[in-house]
Amino acid sequence: MTGGKSERGHSLFPDFNVLFDREFPGLPGWRPATAAHSIPVEVSTDGGVCVLRAELPGVDPEDITIRVDGDVVTVSAEHGESTEDRTHSEFRYGSFRRTVRLPAEVPPDGVDASYADGVLTLRVPLPEEGTEAGRTIPVKRGHSAHQGETS
């Protein structure tokens, strides 16, 4: 670990969960029964790879789904409640979901997802520096709108 302070990147467009997945003011802990719990995440880049880490303690890897649409990644999971009788529990059960915009499109190959110690780690290779995803369209000289008109 280096001694430098790490900076948090901020997107021009906030994460959807930041806008819509909050508790209602005055009702701490209240959320609709159908709402999915938010998943805490962190996103970093390291050596040409974007790394998304998501906290999913107690979830079975087979119950995790990762969907990709361009540069948007949605992680969802189900954590089923056991039938064991408890006198007190602060664990979260049910559906979990988080949608995150990455700094580049997710390529079809080279993406790696692993789960260990309650943390999902998704490694996405970033395009090489200087590689432009866009393209230039040449502009041709057209006929003037006034050409051919008589007054």
Order of alpha helices (4+ residues) and beta strands (2+ residues): alpha-beta-beta-beta-beta-beta-beta-beta-beta
